[in-house]
Amino acid sequence: MDIAFEKRGGLVPAIVQDGRTGEVLMLGFMNAEALAETQRTREAVFFSRSRNRLWKKGETSGHVLRVVEMRIDCDGDALLLRVEPAGPGVCHEGYCSCFFRRIEENGGVRTIEERTFDPDKVYAPGAQ
């Protein structure tokens, strides 16, 4: 099956899941080049829409995602990456997962996880 990059302007969503626990860690986007680089290196590479370039997860933090398995959905327009995270978290705000907040029944939003690292120390200039 071909991946339908053309459906969304050359990008497909890539759900990232911890291969051991099943926890959803983040959502990124891939173009054909990011997918090829991920397949070649077995480390997750995305297309950063804000930077308008390829972005290897962990290039600043060191928290790379080693790809264990890649799956494609039934429509060919979304990917699932099962990974082994190399650091204490994937979220740039210092959490294990980017999904650290819950929407409550009343519509409010509440943080339900604890930070696993200090983002100021990890992303500060000269931190690496």
DSSP file (Angstrom, degrees, kcal/mol; ACC not computed):
  #  RESIDUE AA STRUCTURE BP1 BP2  ACC     N-H-->O    O-->H-N    N-H-->O    O-->H-N    TCO  KAPPA ALPHA  PHI   PSI    X-CA   Y-CA   Z-CA
    1    1 A M              0   0    0      0, 0.0     2,-0.2     0, 0.0    75,-0.0   0.000 360.0 360.0 360.0 136.5    0.0    0.0    0.0
    2    2 A D        -     0   0    0      1,-0.0     2,-0.5     2,-0.0     0, 0.0  -0.586 360.0-115.0 -83.7 149.3    1.2    3.5   -0.8
    3    3 A I        -     0   0    0     -2,-0.2     2,-1.9     1,-0.1     3,-0.3  -0.748  23.1-132.3 -86.4 130.0    1.2    6.2    1.8
    4    4 A A    >   +     0   0    0     72,-3.6     3,-1.2    -2,-0.5     4,-0.4  -0.462  44.8 154.2 -86.2  68.0   -1.3    8.9    0.8
    5    5 A F  G > > +     0   0    0     -2,-1.9     5,-2.2     1,-0.2     3,-1.1   0.813  66.8  66.3 -62.5 -29.8    0.9   12.0    1.4
    6    6 A E  G > 5S+     0   0    0     -3,-0.3     3,-0.9     1,-0.2    -1,-0.2   0.689  83.3  74.3 -69.9 -17.8   -1.0   14.0   -1.2
    7    7 A K  G < 5S+     0   0    0     -3,-1.2    -1,-0.2     1,-0.3    -2,-0.1   0.822 108.3  29.1 -64.2 -31.0   -4.2   14.0    1.0
    8    8 A R  G X 5S-     0   0    0     -3,-1.1     3,-1.0    -4,-0.4    -1,-0.3  -0.282 127.9 -78.8-128.9  47.6   -2.9   16.5    3.4
    9    9 A G  T < 5S-     0   0    0     -3,-0.9    -3,-0.2     1,-0.2    -2,-0.1   0.816  96.1 -46.4  66.2  31.5   -0.4   18.7    1.5
   10   10 A G  T 3 <S+     0   0    0     -5,-2.2    22,-0.4     1,-0.3     2,-0.3   0.437 118.2  99.4  93.4  -0.3    2.4   16.2    1.5
   11   11 A L    <   -     0   0    0     -3,-1.0    -3,-0.3    -6,-0.5    -1,-0.3  -0.907  48.1-166.5-121.6 147.7    2.2   15.3    5.2
   12   12 A V  E     -A   30   0A   0     18,-2.3    18,-2.5    -2,-0.3    66,-0.2  -0.985  31.1-109.8-126.2 143.7    0.7   12.4    7.2
   13   13 A P  E     -A   29   0A   0      0, 0.0    66,-2.8     0, 0.0     2,-0.5  -0.461  28.1-158.2 -68.8 143.0    0.1   12.3   10.9
   14   14 A A  E     -Ab  28  79A   0     14,-3.3    14,-2.4    64,-0.2     2,-0.4  -0.943   2.9-154.0-126.7 108.2    2.4   10.0   12.8
   15   15 A I  E     -Ab  27  80A   0     64,-2.7    66,-3.3    -2,-0.5     2,-0.5  -0.663  11.7-148.5 -80.1 131.9    1.1    8.8   16.2
   16   16 A V  E     -Ab  26  81A   0     10,-2.8     9,-3.2    -2,-0.4    10,-1.3  -0.918  18.6-179.5-110.0 125.0    4.0    7.8   18.5
   17   17 A Q  E     -Ab  24  82A   0     64,-3.0    66,-2.8    -2,-0.5     2,-0.4  -0.958  35.5-110.4-125.9 137.5    3.4    5.1   21.0
   18   18 A D  E  >  - b   0  83A   0      5,-3.0     4,-2.4    -2,-0.4    66,-0.2  -0.544  26.8-147.1 -64.0 120.7    5.7    3.6   23.6
   19   19 A G  T  4 S+     0   0    0     64,-3.6    -1,-0.2    -2,-0.4    65,-0.1   0.711  93.1  43.1 -66.3 -20.8    6.3    0.1   22.3
   20   20 A R  T  4 S+     0   0    0     63,-0.4    -1,-0.2     3,-0.1    64,-0.1   0.891 127.6  22.9 -90.5 -46.8    6.5   -1.4   25.8
   21   21 A T  T  4 S-     0   0    0      2,-0.1    -2,-0.2     0, 0.0     3,-0.1   0.701  91.4-128.2 -97.5 -21.8    3.6    0.3   27.6
   22   22 A G     <  +     0   0    0     -4,-2.4    -3,-0.1     1,-0.3     2,-0.1   0.393  55.3 149.9  86.5  -3.5    1.3    1.3   24.8
   23   23 A E        -     0   0    0     -6,-0.1    -5,-3.0     1,-0.1     2,-0.5  -0.404  51.5-121.6 -65.8 136.0    1.1    4.9   26.1
   24   24 A V  E     +A   17   0A   0     -7,-0.2    75,-0.4     1,-0.2    -7,-0.3  -0.695  33.2 179.5 -77.3 124.6    0.6    7.5   23.3
   25   25 A L  E     -     0   0A   0     -9,-3.2    73,-3.3    -2,-0.5     2,-0.3   0.825  50.8 -31.4 -99.0 -38.8    3.6    9.8   23.6
   26   26 A M  E     -A   16   0A   0    -10,-1.3   -10,-2.8    71,-0.2     2,-0.4  -0.978  46.1-118.7-168.3 172.7    3.1   12.4   20.9
   27   27 A L  E     +A   15   0A   0     -2,-0.3     2,-0.2   -12,-0.2   -12,-0.2  -1.000  35.4 165.1-127.4 128.4    1.8   13.3   17.5
   28   28 A G  E     -A   14   0A   0    -14,-2.4   -14,-3.3    -2,-0.4     2,-0.4  -0.735  29.9-117.8-128.6-178.9    4.1   14.4   14.7
   29   29 A F  E     -A   13   0A   0     18,-0.3    18,-3.4   -16,-0.2     2,-0.4  -0.966  22.2-163.5-125.8 143.9    3.9   14.8   10.9
   30   30 A M  E     -A   12   0A   0    -18,-2.5   -18,-2.3    -2,-0.4     2,-0.2  -0.966   6.7-165.9-126.1 141.2    5.9   13.1    8.3
   31   31 A N     >  -     0   0    0     -2,-0.4     4,-2.3   -20,-0.2     5,-0.2  -0.570  50.1 -88.0-104.5-177.7    6.6   13.8    4.6
   32   32 A A  H  > S+     0   0    0    -22,-0.4     4,-2.3     1,-0.2     5,-0.2   0.876 128.5  51.2 -61.1 -37.7    8.1   11.2    2.3
   33   33 A E  H  > S+     0   0    0      2,-0.2     4,-2.3     1,-0.2    -1,-0.2   0.908 109.6  49.0 -67.6 -42.1   11.7   12.3    3.2
   34   34 A A  H  > S+     0   0    0      2,-0.2     4,-2.3     1,-0.2    11,-0.3   0.900 111.9  49.8 -63.5 -40.7   11.1   12.1    7.0
   35   35 A L  H  X S+     0   0    0     -4,-2.3     4,-2.6     2,-0.2    -2,-0.2   0.929 110.7  49.1 -63.3 -45.2    9.6    8.6    6.5
   36   36 A A  H  X S+     0   0    0     -4,-2.3     4,-2.2     1,-0.2    -2,-0.2   0.900 112.3  48.1 -61.9 -41.1   12.6    7.5    4.4
   37   37 A E  H  X S+     0   0    0     -4,-2.3     4,-2.6     2,-0.2     6,-0.4   0.880 111.1  50.9 -68.1 -37.9   15.1    8.9    7.0
   38   38 A T  H  X S+     0   0    0     -4,-2.3     4,-2.4     1,-0.2     5,-0.3   0.920 111.8  47.4 -63.4 -43.8   13.2    7.2    9.9
   39   39 A Q  H  < S+     0   0    0     -4,-2.6    -2,-0.2     1,-0.2    -1,-0.2   0.886 114.4  47.6 -64.5 -38.2   13.3    3.9    8.0
   40   40 A R  H  < S+     0   0    0     -4,-2.2    -2,-0.2    -5,-0.2    -1,-0.2   0.916 125.3  27.0 -69.7 -44.5   17.0    4.3    7.3
   41   41 A T  H  < S-     0   0    0     -4,-2.6    -2,-0.2     2,-0.2    -3,-0.2   0.669  92.0-134.1 -94.9 -18.8   18.1    5.3   10.8
   42   42 A R  S  < S+     0   0    0     -4,-2.4    25,-2.8    -5,-0.3     2,-0.4   0.720  74.2 110.1  62.8  23.6   15.4    3.5   12.8
   43   43 A E  B    S-C   66   0A   0     -6,-0.4    -1,-0.3    -5,-0.3    -2,-0.2  -0.987  81.5 -97.7-124.8 139.8   15.1    6.8   14.9
   44   44 A A        +     0   0    0     21,-2.3    13,-1.7    -2,-0.4     2,-0.4  -0.334  42.5 178.4 -66.1 125.6   12.0    9.0   14.5
   45   45 A V  E     -E   56   0B   0    -11,-0.3    11,-0.2    11,-0.2     2,-0.2  -0.993   5.8-176.4-125.5 133.1   12.3   11.9   12.1
   46   46 A F  E     -E   55   0B   0      9,-3.1     9,-3.0    -2,-0.4     2,-0.7  -0.722  31.9-109.8-121.6 170.5    9.4   14.3   11.5
   47   47 A F  E     -E   54   0B   0    -18,-3.4     2,-0.7     7,-0.2   -18,-0.3  -0.938  32.7-143.4-101.1 118.4    8.7   17.3    9.3
   48   48 A S  E  >> -E   53   0B   0      5,-2.9     4,-1.6    -2,-0.7     5,-1.1  -0.722  10.8-165.7 -83.5 116.7    8.5   20.3   11.5
   49   49 A R  T  45S+     0   0    0     -2,-0.7    -1,-0.2     2,-0.2     5,-0.0   0.845  89.7  50.0 -70.0 -33.5    5.8   22.7   10.2
   50   50 A S  T  45S+     0   0    0      1,-0.2    -1,-0.2    -3,-0.1    -2,-0.1   0.855 120.8  34.1 -74.6 -33.7    7.0   25.5   12.4
   51   51 A R  T  45S-     0   0    0      2,-0.2    -2,-0.2     4,-0.0    -1,-0.2   0.632  98.9-137.4 -92.3 -15.8   10.7   25.1   11.2
   52   52 A N  T  <5S+     0   0    0     -4,-1.6     2,-0.3     1,-0.2    -3,-0.2   0.900  71.0  82.9  57.6  45.3    9.7   24.1    7.7
   53   53 A R  E   <S-E   48   0B   0     -5,-1.1    -5,-2.9    -7,-0.0    -1,-0.2  -0.973  90.3 -70.9-160.9 168.9   12.4   21.3    7.7
   54   54 A L  E     -E   47   0B   0     -2,-0.3     2,-0.4    -7,-0.2    -7,-0.2  -0.409  45.9-165.6 -65.9 147.6   13.1   17.8    8.9
   55   55 A W  E     -E   46   0B   0     -9,-3.0    -9,-3.1    -2,-0.1     2,-0.6  -0.959  13.0-147.2-142.2 117.7   13.5   17.4   12.6
   56   56 A K  E >   -E   45   0B   0     -2,-0.4     3,-2.3   -11,-0.2   -11,-0.2  -0.764  31.0-117.3 -84.7 121.8   14.9   14.4   14.4
   57   57 A K  T 3  S+     0   0    0    -13,-1.7     8,-0.5    -2,-0.6   -13,-0.1  -0.408 102.3  23.8 -58.8 124.7   13.2   13.9   17.7
   58   58 A G  T 3> S+     0   0    0      6,-0.2     4,-2.1    -2,-0.2    -1,-0.3   0.428  78.7 126.7  98.5   0.6   15.9   14.3   20.3
   59   59 A E  T <4 S+     0   0    0     -3,-2.3    -2,-0.1     1,-0.2     5,-0.0   0.796  90.3  22.8 -64.0 -25.8   18.3   16.4   18.2
   60   60 A T  T  4 S+     0   0    0     -4,-0.2    -1,-0.2     3,-0.1    -3,-0.1   0.808 134.2  35.5-100.8 -46.3   18.3   19.0   21.0
   61   61 A S  T  4 S-     0   0    0      2,-0.1    -2,-0.2    29,-0.1     3,-0.1   0.735  94.5-127.4 -83.2 -24.5   17.3   17.1   24.1
   62   62 A G  S  < S+     0   0    0     -4,-2.1     2,-1.7     1,-0.1    -3,-0.1   0.409  71.0 128.6  85.0  -1.9   19.0   13.7   23.4
   63   63 A H        +     0   0    0     22,-0.1    24,-0.2    27,-0.1    -4,-0.1  -0.478  38.9 175.8 -87.0  66.2   15.6   12.1   24.0
   64   64 A V        -     0   0    0     -2,-1.7    22,-2.7    -6,-0.3     2,-0.6  -0.243  28.3-130.9 -71.6 160.8   15.6   10.1   20.7
   65   65 A L  E     - D   0  85A   0     -8,-0.5   -21,-2.3   -21,-0.2     2,-0.6  -0.946  13.7-151.4-116.4 110.0   12.9    7.7   19.8
   66   66 A R  E     -CD  43  84A   0     18,-2.2    18,-2.5    -2,-0.6     2,-0.5  -0.713  21.3-129.5 -82.2 122.0   14.1    4.3   18.6
   67   67 A V  E     + D   0  83A   0    -25,-2.8    16,-0.3    -2,-0.6     3,-0.1  -0.602  32.4 171.6 -81.0 122.9   11.6    2.9   16.2
   68   68 A V  E     -     0   0A   0     14,-3.1     2,-0.3    -2,-0.5    15,-0.2   0.802  70.0  -2.8 -93.1 -39.6   10.6   -0.7   17.0
   69   69 A E  E     - D   0  82A   0     13,-1.8    13,-2.9     2,-0.0     2,-0.4  -0.992  57.5-151.9-155.5 146.1    7.7   -1.0   14.5
   70   70 A M  E     - D   0  81A   0     -2,-0.3     2,-0.3    11,-0.2    11,-0.2  -0.985  16.5-177.1-123.3 136.3    5.9    1.1   12.0
   71   71 A R  E     - D   0  80A   0      9,-2.6     9,-2.3    -2,-0.4     2,-0.4  -0.898  13.3-148.6-127.7 159.1    2.2    0.6   11.0
   72   72 A I  E     - D   0  79A   0     -2,-0.3     7,-0.2     7,-0.2   -69,-0.0  -0.961  23.1-117.4-126.0 145.4   -0.1    2.3    8.5
   73   73 A D    >   -     0   0    0      5,-2.3     3,-1.3    -2,-0.4     5,-0.1  -0.189  35.1 -95.4 -78.7 175.0   -3.8    2.7    8.9
   74   74 A C  T 3  S+     0   0    0      1,-0.3    -1,-0.1     2,-0.1    -2,-0.0   0.757 123.8  48.1 -64.1 -27.5   -6.5    1.3    6.6
   75   75 A D  T 3  S-     0   0    0      3,-0.0    -1,-0.3   -71,-0.0   -71,-0.1   0.529 106.4-124.2 -90.4  -7.0   -6.7    4.4    4.4
   76   76 A G  S <  S+     0   0    0     -3,-1.3   -72,-3.6     2,-0.2    -2,-0.1   0.705  85.9 101.6  74.1  19.2   -3.0    4.8    4.0
   77   77 A D  S    S+     0   0    0    -74,-0.2     2,-0.3     1,-0.1   -74,-0.1   0.195  71.3  49.3-125.1  18.8   -3.0    8.3    5.4
   78   78 A A        -     0   0    0    -66,-0.2    -5,-2.3    -5,-0.1     2,-0.3  -0.979  63.6-150.5-153.3 145.9   -1.8    7.9    9.0
   79   79 A L  E     -bD  14  72A   0    -66,-2.8   -64,-2.7    -2,-0.3     2,-0.4  -0.837   3.5-153.8-116.7 153.7    1.2    6.2   10.6
   80   80 A L  E     -bD  15  71A   0     -9,-2.3    -9,-2.6    -2,-0.3     2,-0.6  -0.993  10.6-164.3-124.1 121.7    1.7    4.6   14.0
   81   81 A L  E     -bD  16  70A   0    -66,-3.3   -64,-3.0    -2,-0.4     2,-0.6  -0.933   4.6-159.0-107.2 119.3    5.3    4.5   15.3
   82   82 A R  E     +bD  17  69A   0    -13,-2.9   -14,-3.1    -2,-0.6   -13,-1.8  -0.878  29.7 176.6 -94.9 125.0    5.9    2.1   18.1
   83   83 A V  E     -bD  18  67A   0    -66,-2.8   -64,-3.6    -2,-0.6   -63,-0.4  -0.780  41.7-131.2-131.3 164.7    9.1    3.3   19.8
   84   84 A E  E     - D   0  66A   0    -18,-2.5   -18,-2.2    -2,-0.3     2,-0.2  -0.965  35.9-139.5-111.4 107.7   11.6    2.8   22.6
   85   85 A P  E     - D   0  65A   0      0, 0.0   -20,-0.2     0, 0.0   -21,-0.1  -0.471   8.4-157.6 -69.8 137.7   12.1    6.3   24.1
   86   86 A A        +     0   0    0    -22,-2.7   -21,-0.1    -2,-0.2   -22,-0.1   0.516  70.0  44.8 -93.1  -6.2   15.7    7.0   25.1
   87   87 A G  S    S-     0   0    0    -23,-0.3     3,-0.1   -24,-0.2   -25,-0.1  -0.594  97.3 -88.6-127.1-172.5   15.0    9.8   27.6
   88   88 A P  S    S-     0   0    0      0, 0.0     2,-0.3     0, 0.0    29,-0.0   0.538 102.1  -9.6 -78.5  -6.5   12.8   10.5   30.5
   89   89 A G        -     0   0    0      1,-0.1     7,-0.3    27,-0.1     8,-0.2  -0.962  46.9-138.5-178.8 164.2   10.1   12.1   28.3
   90   90 A V  S    S+     0   0    0      6,-1.5     2,-0.3     5,-0.6     6,-0.2   0.602  71.1  98.8-109.6 -17.5    9.2   13.3   24.9
   91   91 A C    >   -     0   0    0      4,-2.0     3,-2.1     1,-0.1     4,-0.2  -0.549  67.9-140.0 -80.5 134.4    7.3   16.5   25.6
   92   92 A H  T 3  S+     0   0    0     -2,-0.3    -1,-0.1     1,-0.3    31,-0.1   0.601 102.7  64.8 -67.2  -9.1    9.2   19.8   25.3
   93   93 A E  T 3  S-     0   0    0      2,-0.1    -1,-0.3    25,-0.0    27,-0.1   0.375 125.6 -96.8 -93.5   3.9    7.4   20.9   28.4
   94   94 A G  S <  S+     0   0    0     -3,-2.1    22,-3.0     1,-0.3    23,-1.5   0.616  81.9 124.3  98.8  14.0    9.1   18.2   30.5
   95   95 A Y        -     0   0    0     20,-0.3    -4,-2.0    21,-0.2    -5,-0.6  -0.701  68.2-121.5-107.0 159.1    6.5   15.4   30.6
   96   96 A C  S    S+     0   0    0     18,-0.5    -6,-1.5    -7,-0.3     2,-0.3   0.913 100.8  23.2 -60.2 -43.8    6.8   11.8   29.6
   97   97 A S  S    S-     0   0    0     -8,-0.2     3,-0.2    -7,-0.1   -71,-0.2  -0.884  73.3-129.1-122.8 152.4    3.9   12.3   27.1
   98   98 A C  S    S+     0   0    0    -73,-3.3     2,-0.9    -2,-0.3     3,-0.2   0.628 102.9  74.3 -71.6 -12.4    2.6   15.3   25.3
   99   99 A F        +     0   0    0    -75,-0.4    -1,-0.2   -74,-0.3   -75,-0.1  -0.502  55.1 129.3-100.5  63.0   -0.8   14.2   26.5
  100  100 A F        +     0   0    0     -2,-0.9    12,-2.7    -3,-0.2    13,-0.8   0.358  54.6  73.2 -99.2   2.9   -0.4   15.2   30.2
  101  101 A R  E     -F  111   0C   0     10,-0.2     2,-0.4    -3,-0.2    10,-0.2  -0.911  64.1-152.3-120.4 147.8   -3.6   17.2   30.5
  102  102 A R  E     -F  110   0C   0      8,-2.9     8,-2.6    -2,-0.4     2,-0.6  -0.940  15.7-131.0-118.3 139.9   -7.2   16.0   30.7
  103  103 A I  E     -F  109   0C   0     -2,-0.4     6,-0.2     6,-0.2     5,-0.1  -0.812  31.7-142.3 -86.5 120.0  -10.3   17.8   29.6
  104  104 A E    >   -     0   0    0      4,-3.4     3,-2.0    -2,-0.6    -1,-0.0  -0.301  23.8-103.7 -80.1 165.7  -12.7   17.6   32.5
  105  105 A E  T 3  S+     0   0    0      1,-0.3    -1,-0.1     2,-0.1    -2,-0.0   0.805 122.4  56.0 -59.0 -30.8  -16.5   17.2   32.2
  106  106 A N  T 3  S-     0   0    0      2,-0.1    -1,-0.3     1,-0.0     3,-0.1   0.430 123.3-105.0 -83.4   2.2  -17.0   20.8   33.0
  107  107 A G  S <  S+     0   0    0     -3,-2.0    -2,-0.1     1,-0.3    -1,-0.0   0.286  79.9 129.9  93.4 -10.4  -14.7   21.8   30.1
  108  108 A G        -     0   0    0     -5,-0.1    -4,-3.4     1,-0.0     2,-0.4  -0.281  53.9-129.2 -71.3 162.9  -11.8   22.8   32.3
  109  109 A V  E     -F  103   0C   0     -6,-0.2     2,-0.4    -3,-0.1    -6,-0.2  -0.959  24.0-173.5-118.9 133.7   -8.3   21.4   31.7
  110  110 A R  E     -F  102   0C   0     -8,-2.6    -8,-2.9    -2,-0.4     2,-0.4  -0.987  26.4-124.1-131.7 134.5   -6.3   19.8   34.4
  111  111 A T  E     +F  101   0C   0     -2,-0.4   -10,-0.2   -10,-0.2   -11,-0.0  -0.626  29.2 176.5 -73.1 128.0   -2.7   18.6   34.5
  112  112 A I        +     0   0    0    -12,-2.7     2,-0.3    -2,-0.4   -11,-0.2   0.382  53.9  62.8-117.2   1.3   -2.7   14.9   35.5
  113  113 A E  S    S-     0   0    0    -13,-0.8     2,-0.3   -16,-0.1   -13,-0.1  -0.823  74.1-121.8-123.2 163.3    1.0   13.9   35.2
  114  114 A E        -     0   0    0     -2,-0.3   -18,-0.5     1,-0.1     2,-0.1  -0.771  38.1 -98.9 -98.8 149.2    4.2   15.0   36.9
  115  115 A R        -     0   0    0     -2,-0.3   -20,-0.3   -20,-0.1     3,-0.1  -0.407  26.0-162.8 -63.8 143.5    7.1   16.4   35.0
  116  116 A T  S    S+     0   0    0    -22,-3.0     2,-0.3     1,-0.3   -21,-0.2   0.515  72.4  12.5-105.6 -10.3    9.8   13.8   34.3
  117  117 A F  S    S-     0   0    0    -23,-1.5    -1,-0.3   -24,-0.1     3,-0.1  -0.980  79.5-104.0-158.2 162.3   12.6   16.3   33.5
  118  118 A D    >>  -     0   0    0     -2,-0.3     4,-1.8     1,-0.2     3,-0.8  -0.807  24.9-162.2 -91.9 108.5   13.3   20.1   33.7
  119  119 A P  H 3> S+     0   0    0      0, 0.0     4,-2.8     0, 0.0     5,-0.2   0.803  87.8  62.0 -63.8 -27.8   12.9   21.5   30.2
  120  120 A D  H 3> S+     0   0    0      1,-0.2     4,-0.6     2,-0.2     7,-0.1   0.865 108.8  42.3 -64.8 -34.8   14.9   24.7   31.2
  121  121 A K  H <4 S+     0   0    0     -3,-0.8    -1,-0.2     2,-0.2     0, 0.0   0.858 118.3  45.0 -77.1 -36.4   17.9   22.5   31.9
  122  122 A V  H  < S+     0   0    0     -4,-1.8    -2,-0.2     1,-0.2    -1,-0.1   0.890 123.8  31.8 -75.8 -40.4   17.5   20.3   28.8
  123  123 A Y  H  < S+     0   0    0     -4,-2.8    -1,-0.2    -5,-0.2    -2,-0.2   0.375  88.1 119.3-103.3   3.8   16.7   23.1   26.3
  124  124 A A  S >< S-     0   0    0     -4,-0.6     3,-2.3    -5,-0.2     4,-0.3  -0.387  81.4 -86.7 -66.1 146.9   18.8   25.9   27.8
  125  125 A P  T 3  S+     0   0    0      0, 0.0    -1,-0.1     0, 0.0    -2,-0.1  -0.323 117.2  14.0 -55.2 130.9   21.6   27.2   25.5
  126  126 A G  T 3  S+     0   0    0     -3,-0.1    -2,-0.1     1,-0.0    -3,-0.1   0.550  87.5 126.7  80.7   8.0   24.7   25.1   25.9
  127  127 A A    <         0   0    0     -3,-2.3    -4,-0.1     1,-0.2    -3,-0.1   0.761 360.0 360.0 -70.4 -23.5   22.8   22.4   27.8
  128  128 A Q              0   0    0     -4,-0.3    -1,-0.2    -5,-0.1    -6,-0.0   0.459 360.0 360.0 -99.9 360.0   24.1   19.7   25.5
